[in-house]
C-alpha cells in the first residue's frame, strides 16, 4: 500500500541553527578528504543550541559536548601519522558562512582517548591525553581561534606516529575568553570517532600522561580567568602538558598485524561507512531497495524506501538533512511507478544519488603539530611565550 510521511517533509527546516557567534565542530577530514558533514562526529543534536558553549567545566558534557556520551553509527578509519582536520561553523548546516566570531579569542587544543568499545565505553572520565595545544602566538600577535578564522574554520592535526592502533575519540577544543574576565570562559568541544591503524607495536600510554574530563581544568585556573583586554603574557595554557607518544621503529610488525586490527575493530564496535550505499547523510546511509516484478513487490519496495527516509530524518544531526530530501525523490519515483502500473524495478537500480552537502573548503591547512607528531618525543612541555604586556 502507499505510504506517506507528510511530517517528515518539514523536518529539514528544523536543521537551521540560529546564529549567535558561537561555534560547533561539524565535519571531519582524513588526509584532506571530507568524511561528510556529521559523519563520525559526536555533537549536540539540538539544532537550536548545538553551537552553545558547555554550561559548566564540571559537567560530563566537557568530554564530547552535549549528546557526546552517545556514540554515532560510524567510526572513520585513519592511519597513525595521518592527518585529521576539524571543521568548525557558526551555523551547523552552513546556511551562512563563518567559523567563530572574531571577539571569541582564545586557545585551542586536541585531546584523545582510547576506548575498548566505541558503542559502550564512556567518553567522560579518565584516560584522556592532550596531543596538541596553542594559545597566543607572540610571533603573529594572534590567538589560536583567530588563526582558525583565517583558515575558514579548519584546524588540522597530525595523529602522532607512535599512537597505539585502536579505537579513539579525538576531541578538538576551543576556549573563548571574551567573557573570562567576568567569570564566564566558554568551552566548545566535540568528538570524532576514529579507528587508528598501522601501529600495533606502539607502547601503551603511561597513566601519568592521562587526565580525567571533566576534572582536567578548574574555573579558577589562570588560563580560564585570563583577561584578553588587559593581558599579561605568556598565556598560561589550561590543562596538562602535551604528550607525544614515542614513534615505534617496527613498521614490519604493524603491517603484519593489519588483519588482527580489523578483527579488533569489529570487536570494539567500530563500524566504518559501508561501501554499498546510494547516498549518505551524516551517520545514515540509504541502500537500494529489493528488486521487484509484481504489484505487491513494488509497494513493498516503496514502503522500504520510505522507512529508510524516516530513519534518515530521525538520525539527521544539526548539520542538516539535505541528502534525506534527495533520498525522498527516489522514494517518490518508486511510488509513482507503482501508481502507474510499472511493477518492475527499482528504477535506476544501484545508481548513486548526487549529494547536496555544502562544498568543503578547497584549501586545507597543514597540520599544526606535523613535526612533533612525526618525531615522537615522549613528553613535550607546552611552549612558553616571552612575557609581554599589551
Steps between C-alpha positions, in 0.01 A plus 500: 500500500604860459687661781555870560694698760358854482662592832839387378495745212516794738773372726778643287391847602586418860865447413581868466667642809470850632822692465646629826870523417554169678637192325477123456731230363311357202725318257802270511760481223747211478811576297321800346190300398168601654320208664170685458318748722433337837649164400691340792442818704334519841326834540209665679193370318285801589507722188401808700779464757770293329737798480462591868806480727520234771302620800749391769859378506392236754239351266542168320420703188859625513610164356326501161233768537128473565382165357867399482459201729295339225695328219421560135458216254829536313867511595739638239830320432829691502865390511743587776697794364200607290337840504168590661330831430209631706255747344325751729193703400284769654208345308507122525333455162717769332189701421721801556881518496722537803694296752502703823462868574824701501421616855525140626876501544677216675700176484439171323595144589457143381446220750449129435376197689537135408192286563453126504150525356382806311132427560508427873803672657443839664651810345502686832750391763867401510731403214531823300835626370580841359670463162529865396418851615555860401413820680628844404764509227735783584661488155174573317312683773207259460308260718438149374132578436605791277712261294197271481302783345784567254479131399123510436422305816748220431736366765746235377680255724734209430434174683829423676687220326542328835132498596385143567261347249140466613179691558546864592291805579675810367379814675571845353451775756459877473498732801355848444625754754294807407296464821771340714564820692135480611531137613356348182762310296326325210603150392401352165575129452398204288636155425586300192483120509816372331646153457879548493696237310859418425684508832428189701860506625451833676550517874200557724422847631646553851239566764666820618454652153122463522235721656132481575248709308328660678756572769799605290426872546341714769308825467765663720791404272692807377448396137123509548497838671745669261409858408555537126430874521781565748722197434825405666682243292604225479153351507473210750362210295226310686521128554793259498821515298491367146592133470647358178524119490846376398513379142537126450796370300317187391301561184512131407306394806239765425450363148484144625226590745264667253264203498491480880423872511194443279381225733560725801310786335199274452512391865532859622177618340671695221279504193643668192276663243384213276601516136172374353282804551317733265522817708621597847377759746728533806481158669220355288529330162231416248529157339322377191151357549437134407432408137135453412290379207149494648255760632543377858875506459489855365303633794722308744803668344328837529436438868862392548615825341276717718610311812859587412396860441352528848815345650709760317305793643491344846880468501581834336719725718493880490730493196184438302287251311555610140587149389190361670303720259703357211405151618133607515513575128595136443207387713268726302618343175434147627160597633411669171605190306280281719205736451555492123500120488872465437577210731853417387780672680640681679557784252870584444600204716815559704565845355678735740300808587662844489588646840375847589737554792680836511817501293798459738774762503752451221806593702579279800764637740809303592501309827591734784703227674654332195862505616426382854263225382763351272783533752342328795665635814350350813407832657469846360450784743276778376686780327557808710461841340712793597334729746337800347232742615249646257 
